[in-house]
Amino acid sequence: MILGKRLAGGRGLIECSGMTASRLILTLLMALALATTARAQAPDDPCWVDLDAFSDAAVANGQSVLSLEWAPFAGIETGWETYTPLIQQELATVCSPGSPGFAAALAAFQTRYALAPTGVFDAATFQVFRGVWQERRPFVMARVAGECPEPPPINTWAYLLPEEEHADRITRMLRRDVLEAYRRMAAAARAEVPEIAADPELLQIFSGLRDPAADAARCAVEGNCDGLRRAVCSPHRTGTAIDLYVGHAFGFGVDSTDAYNRLQQSRGPTYRWLVANARRFGFVPYVYEPWHWEWVGP
């Protein structure tokens, strides 16, 4: 059974009322844009070959990616653009959310997980995505089993180099094999992405291995031991979790969970490179925090 179905718990439901005039106008504009774009596409463009079958779904997705009011986690969010890079990666498509190709790929995913294959993004489909991603995190599966993993032996710890530490760092250690994997990943990113190479701050680590007692005390003092932003049993206790600087919106911290900050981070080249490439080096994401990645092995 997919963890998303086990953990959904009624969260992430969309509350709908009648379509307002502004949303109706937006829908009509999206339909017009879709038709205009379709005419402009090359006939062999894979994102537009399923126009007849998925044009309505494409319009719906093109609208909702910017305007859907929902609660995928704890608070209300508008749109789902923040999660688009991970969704596209999971669907193995580069098609934009407003294209028939994206809708076709989404319908195939929905079929695979026994959902109605509408090709339309909704909260139920997202919960399955979320479950798939969570099941790839051994720490999460341990927590589902009621376990809290012990920290690694101290002789496996290693210190970050000064150039690997972000100015806002909380800790400066990782498990040695994880640090080596991080270094390979950061080197590849800088070799492949000019924007990352030009800014040494990008991909610096601001949190790695954290002492469980100190971490629990900190989240108790700050009142955020909610399992979403910070937990008493944190994956950082394992030495396999890293918080990477991927940029941030003006006026927000590097790890602000404000929806606007996370959206801006998801648009940046650093996060998008990680989504496409981090698994090559053994890292998987935590969907809610664009900066948080966990090493699960090659």
RACOR-V416642 format. One record per residue. RES is the residue in three letters. PHI is phi in whole degrees, -180 to 180 (NA if undefined). OMEGA is omega in degrees with one decimal (none if undefined). NEAR is the number of other C-alpha atoms within 12 Angstrom. Layout:
# RACOR-V416642
{{RES,PHI,OMEGA,NEAR} {RES,PHI,OMEGA,NEAR}}
This chain:
# RACOR-V416642
{{MET,NA,-179.5,12} {ILE,-72,-177.9,22} {LEU,-58,179.4,26} {GLY,-58,178.6,29} {LYS,-73,179.0,26} {ARG,-73,-172.7,20} {LEU,-97,-175.2,26} {ALA,-55,173.4,25} {GLY,54,178.7,15} {GLY,82,179.9,18} {ARG,-80,176.2,23} {GLY,82,179.8,30} {LEU,-78,178.7,24} {ILE,-92,175.4,24} {GLU,-101,-174.1,15} {CYS,-110,170.3,10} {SER,-121,178.6,8} {GLY,-62,-178.0,9} {MET,-67,178.6,14} {THR,-76,179.3,11} {ALA,-60,-178.3,10} {SER,-66,179.5,13} {ARG,-72,176.5,19} {LEU,-64,178.1,17} {ILE,-62,178.7,14} {LEU,-61,179.0,21} {THR,-62,179.7,27} {LEU,-65,177.9,19} {LEU,-65,178.0,19} {MET,-64,179.0,31} {ALA,-63,178.6,27} {LEU,-65,179.5,21} {ALA,-64,179.4,21} {LEU,-63,-179.3,33} {ALA,-64,179.6,23} {THR,-64,180.0,14} {THR,-66,-178.8,25} {ALA,-60,-179.7,29} {ARG,-67,-176.4,15} {ALA,-85,-176.4,13} {GLN,-77,171.4,18} {ALA,-66,-175.5,12} {PRO,-62,-179.5,14} {ASP,-102,177.5,13} {ASP,-68,-175.3,19} {PRO,-65,179.7,22} {CYS,-78,-173.9,29} {TRP,-129,-178.3,34} {VAL,-76,-179.2,23} {ASP,-101,-175.1,26} {LEU,-59,-177.1,30} {ASP,-63,-175.4,18} {ALA,-79,-169.9,20} {PHE,-127,-179.5,31} {SER,-65,179.9,34} {ASP,-65,178.5,30} {ALA,-64,179.0,36} {ALA,-63,177.5,43} {VAL,-62,-179.3,37} {ALA,-61,-179.8,35} {ASN,-69,178.9,38} {GLY,-62,176.6,38} {GLN,-79,-171.2,36} {SER,-71,-179.9,30} {VAL,-60,178.6,32} {LEU,-106,-168.4,27} {SER,-125,-177.7,24} {LEU,-60,174.9,28} {GLU,-99,-173.7,23} {TRP,-156,-179.6,28} {ALA,-131,-177.6,26} {PRO,-68,178.0,36} {PHE,-130,-173.9,29} {ALA,-92,-173.6,20} {GLY,-121,179.5,17} {ILE,-71,176.1,21} {GLU,-126,177.1,30} {THR,-114,-178.7,24} {GLY,80,179.9,29} {TRP,-131,179.7,37} {GLU,-60,-179.8,31} {THR,-54,-174.8,33} {TYR,-95,-175.9,39} {THR,-61,-179.8,37} {PRO,-57,179.3,34} {LEU,-67,179.0,36} {ILE,-64,178.5,37} {GLN,-60,178.3,27} {GLN,-63,179.7,28} {GLU,-65,-179.1,26} {LEU,-83,-177.5,28} {ALA,56,179.1,21} {THR,-137,172.6,26} {VAL,-104,-178.5,26} {CYS,-67,179.6,29} {SER,-73,-178.7,32} {PRO,-56,-179.0,42} {GLY,-88,-177.9,41} {SER,-107,174.9,44} {PRO,-62,179.1,41} {GLY,-63,176.3,38} {PHE,-63,-179.7,42} {ALA,-61,178.8,43} {ALA,-64,178.5,39} {ALA,-65,178.4,36} {LEU,-66,178.2,42} {ALA,-62,177.9,29} {ALA,-65,175.9,24} {PHE,-63,179.4,31} {GLN,-61,177.3,27} {THR,-62,-177.6,17} {ARG,-60,-177.2,18} {TYR,-112,171.0,24} {ALA,61,172.3,17} {LEU,-103,175.7,24} {ALA,-62,-174.2,18} {PRO,-80,-177.5,24} {THR,-79,-172.8,29} {GLY,78,-178.7,35} {VAL,-100,177.3,37} {PHE,-69,174.6,44} {ASP,-150,-175.2,34} {ALA,-63,-179.5,32} {ALA,-64,178.0,32} {THR,-65,179.3,35} {PHE,-62,-179.7,38} {GLN,-62,175.9,34} {VAL,-71,173.5,34} {PHE,-52,-177.5,38} {ARG,-59,178.4,34} {GLY,-65,177.6,27} {VAL,-60,-179.1,32} {TRP,-66,-179.4,31} {GLN,-67,-179.1,31} {GLU,-67,177.1,28} {ARG,-84,179.0,28} {ARG,-103,-179.1,31} {PRO,-55,179.6,27} {PHE,-62,179.5,32} {VAL,-63,-179.2,35} {MET,-65,174.8,23} {ALA,-65,179.2,20} {ARG,-67,176.3,22} {VAL,-61,178.9,19} {ALA,-81,178.1,12} {GLY,84,-177.8,11} {GLU,-106,172.3,15} {CYS,-123,-174.1,22} {PRO,-56,177.6,24} {GLU,-78,174.9,23} {PRO,-63,179.7,26} {PRO,-71,176.2,25} {PRO,-57,-173.2,15} {ILE,-63,-179.7,18} {ASN,-75,176.0,13} {THR,-102,-178.5,20} {TRP,-82,176.7,26} {ALA,-144,-178.9,23} {TYR,-89,172.2,26} {LEU,-70,170.2,28} {LEU,-78,-178.8,17} {PRO,-54,-178.8,17} {GLU,-73,177.7,20} {GLU,-93,-176.0,33} {GLU,-94,174.8,29} {HIS,-83,-178.1,28} {ALA,-60,-179.2,22} {ASP,-93,-173.1,19} {ARG,-63,174.6,27} {ILE,-100,-179.8,24} {THR,-136,-176.3,29} {ARG,-133,179.7,32} {MET,-132,171.9,38} {LEU,-143,169.0,43} {ARG,-64,-169.9,32} {ARG,-59,-178.2,26} {ASP,-68,177.2,26} {VAL,-70,178.5,34} {LEU,-63,178.3,36} {GLU,-65,177.5,26} {ALA,-65,177.1,29} {TYR,-59,-178.1,42} {ARG,-63,177.6,26} {ARG,-65,-179.4,21} {MET,-66,-179.1,32} {ALA,-63,178.7,35} {ALA,-64,179.3,23} {ALA,-65,-179.8,23} {ALA,-61,-178.9,34} {ARG,-70,177.7,25} {ALA,-76,-172.7,15} {GLU,-101,-174.5,18} {VAL,-124,-177.8,24} {PRO,-57,-178.8,17} {GLU,-63,178.7,22} {ILE,-74,179.3,28} {ALA,-62,-175.9,19} {ALA,-80,-175.9,15} {ASP,-129,-176.7,19} {PRO,-63,178.8,25} {GLU,-71,-178.9,28} {LEU,-63,-179.2,37} {LEU,74,169.9,44} {GLN,-67,-176.4,38} {ILE,-96,174.8,41} {PHE,-111,171.2,37} {SER,-158,178.0,39} {GLY,-130,179.4,43} {LEU,-70,-179.2,40} {ARG,-122,177.8,37} {ASP,-62,-175.3,29} {PRO,-57,-177.7,26} {ALA,-66,-179.9,18} {ALA,-67,-179.8,20} {ASP,-66,178.9,27} {ALA,-65,178.9,25} {ALA,-65,-178.6,19} {ARG,-65,-177.8,20} {CYS,-71,176.0,22} {ALA,-68,179.3,18} {VAL,-65,-177.0,13} {GLU,-82,177.7,15} {GLY,68,-178.9,15} {ASN,-127,175.6,18} {CYS,-81,-173.3,19} {ASP,-108,-180.0,17} {GLY,79,-179.4,20} {LEU,-110,176.4,23} {ARG,-82,179.5,26} {ARG,-158,-178.0,30} {ALA,-127,175.8,28} {VAL,-59,173.2,30} {CYS,-103,-173.1,33} {SER,-101,174.3,40} {PRO,-62,178.8,44} {HIS,-68,177.7,40} {ARG,-68,-175.4,36} {THR,-85,-176.2,35} {GLY,77,179.7,40} {THR,-108,-178.8,43} {ALA,-101,177.9,42} {ILE,-132,172.7,49} {ASP,-105,-174.2,45} {LEU,-108,175.6,41} {TYR,-75,179.4,40} {VAL,-119,-174.8,44} {GLY,93,177.2,38} {HIS,-164,178.2,31} {ALA,-75,-179.8,23} {PHE,-59,178.0,14} {GLY,91,-179.0,13} {PHE,-118,176.5,18} {GLY,-76,-177.9,22} {VAL,-66,179.6,35} {ASP,-121,176.6,33} {SER,-71,178.8,28} {THR,-90,174.4,30} {ASP,-56,-175.4,28} {ALA,-59,-179.4,30} {TYR,-67,178.9,25} {ASN,-63,-179.6,27} {ARG,-65,177.5,33} {LEU,-63,-179.8,35} {GLN,-63,178.0,30} {GLN,-63,-177.7,40} {SER,-68,179.1,34} {ARG,-84,-174.1,26} {GLY,-78,-179.1,27} {PRO,-65,-178.8,29} {THR,-67,179.6,40} {TYR,-64,-178.1,41} {ARG,-65,175.3,33} {TRP,-66,178.9,33} {LEU,-60,179.4,43} {VAL,-57,-176.1,38} {ALA,-81,-168.1,27} {ASN,-129,-172.9,26} {ALA,-59,-178.1,35} {ARG,-63,176.9,25} {ARG,-59,-176.4,22} {PHE,-107,174.7,29} {GLY,95,-176.2,29} {PHE,-106,175.5,36} {VAL,-125,-173.2,38} {PRO,-92,162.3,40} {TYR,-104,-167.4,36} {VAL,-59,-174.4,38} {TYR,-74,-176.3,35} {GLU,-120,-178.5,36} {PRO,-59,-177.6,44} {TRP,-88,-170.6,44} {HIS,-98,179.8,41} {TRP,-134,-178.0,44} {GLU,-128,179.8,46} {TRP,-83,-179.2,38} {VAL,-120,179.6,29} {GLY,103,-176.9,22} {PRO,-70,none,16}}
